[in-house]
Amino acid sequence: ALVELSQTLGAPLSQVYSVATFFKAFSLEPRGRHLINVCLGTACHVRGAVRVLEAIERELDIKASKTTKDLKFTLETVNCVGCCALGPVVIIDGEYYGQMKTDKVRALLENYT
């Protein structure tokens, strides 16, 4: 696909590849049906975002920046989503879930299976 895009745009393949790998919105790997973003900004971090991330990793049996084998979920981290008062925040398919706790993770993910 990158070669075809390079030819269509008349741009060097190296430039197309640079753009495709620089922006998180683009991916060269298959993504899951549901995109999960865990905010690791300062406010979320001090309120336990890392523990929430680890709970999600355990439930899905993947690490951040990976996709489940069944292509249902892709797990990513972000630096700040701008709703610090609600931290820790998890976003699934654009839906924000604030004040997330580790004991809420399983029930949240079950809504998307």
N, C-alpha and C positions, 0 to 999 in steps of 0.2 A: 504494500500500500504506500509506503514511503517513496519508493522508486516511481510509482505512478504519479504521486502528488508532485514530486520533484520535476517530472517531465511536463506535467500540466501547467505548473507555475513557472517553468523555465528557471528554476532556482537550483543551485547545487544541492546534491543529496546531503552533503555535510551540514548545510544550513537547515534543511528540513528536519534532519535528525536532531540537531541542536535545539530547535524549538520544541519538537515532540518530547524530548527528554528533560527540558528545563521546567516546563509548566506541569504542575500536579494534575491539572484537568485532563491532560493527555496521558495515555499509558500504552506502552508497547506490549504489556502483558494482559491477558484476559481479566476482566473485572467481574466481580460478583453482581448478582441481580440487585442486591441491597448494599449501599455504601454506608459504612459506619465511620464517623469521625469522632474522635475523642479529643476534647480540648485539653491541652497541657500548658495553657497560659498560666501566669503566676497565680492568679486568684483561684483557678481550678486546681492547680498543682497543690497549693497549701491546704485545699479542702479535700484532698484524697483522690485526685484524678488518676494518679499512677496505679493506685489499688483498683480503681474501676477498670482501667485498661487491662490490668493483669487478670481480673475476673472475666472480662470479655475474651481475652486470649485463651484462658482455660476452657471456657464454655465452647468456643469455636475450634479449639485445638489448632490455632494459628498465632503467629506473631504479627505485630503491627507492620503495615505495608505489604501484607500477604492476602491471598484469597483462598477461601475454603476449596477443597477438592471438588465439591459438588457445584461450585460456582454460585452459591447462594449469597455469600457475604465477602466483601472486601473491607478490611480494617485499616484505617489510616489515623494518623494523629495530626492535629493542627495546633498552631501556636496560640491563637486567640480567636474567639468567635464573637466577641463584643458584648456578651451578656454576663459579665463577671459576677454580678449579684446572685446569679442562679447556679454558680459552680458547685460541684463539677458538672460539666455539660457534655452530653452525648448527642450527636446528631445522626439520625438514620434517615436516609432518603430525603433530606431537607427538613425533617421534623425534629424540633429541639426538645430534649428531655433534660430538665434542670434538676439540681440537687440530687444527682444520681448517687446511689449507694451500691456497694458490692452485692448486697442481698436483694437488690431489685433487678440485677442484670439478667438472670435467667428468665424471669417473667417478661421482661422487655423484649428479649430476643425471640421468645416463643410467639410473640405477636407477628413476627416476620417469617415464620417457618411454614 
